[in-house]
Amino acid sequence: MFLLLLIMILAACATVYQLPAKHPEELDLGDRLPICTDCHESRDDNITYELFSHTVTWSSNHRFAAQQQEQVCNMCHQQSYCNDCHGVRVELKPSDKIPDQPYRQMPHRGDFLSRHSIEGRMNPTSCFRCHGNPKTAQTCAPCHG
């Protein structure tokens, strides 16, 4: 299973990260933010460039990078990006929900719709942190009324 997942990720990266040998001043990468260190060497010893990479374990480990080198996060993200999950009453953006990729951990596993009632009963405050009050949250009301 892991090997199949690794092959799929490598195949996806091979098509996404293909850049010409020399690129113009502005790259047309669609919605993807460029990661300069895909091709370019690190020039600043004060920044650990591996922190740019958001792997499947990123959601559980990013707090260490954010605490130690906040300026790295700020190169791509604004404070509102953090507030989407860490804000008290802010709900997650629909674009962050990835239902077709069960291996993802951020923000939920792909099969979370079928599991959320169990996990929500076990630890309801974990839901409130991102989704707010379940009686008023837009993500809860369509199904739960």
C-alpha positions, 0 to 999 in steps of 0.5 A: 500500500505504501509503495503504491502511494509513493509511486503515485506521489512521485508520478504526480510530482514529476508532471507538476514540477517540470520546469524548463532549464531556464524560466522567465521572470514570472512563472505560470504555475496556475494556483501552485506557489513556486518553491524555488528550492525545487531547483535552486540551492539554498543561499540563506543558512538561517532558513531551513528550506526543507520546511517548505515541503508540506508532506502528509505528516505536515499537519501534525508537525508544522507547529515546530516549524512555525514556532522556530522559523515563522518567517519561512511560513510568511514567505507564502502564507498570511496570518489568515491562513493559520486562523482558518484552522486555529481561529476560535470560530473560523470554519475551514475553507471548502478548498482545504477539504480533500475528500478524494485523498484518504491518505491526507491528514490535513484537515481531515482524512478522505474518509472523514465523512463516514468517521466524523460522528464517532470522532466528534462524540469522542472529542467534540472540542476538536471539532469546535476549534475549526468549525465553531459552534455546531448549532450555527456552523455552516458546515454542520447545519446542512446535514444536522439541521 
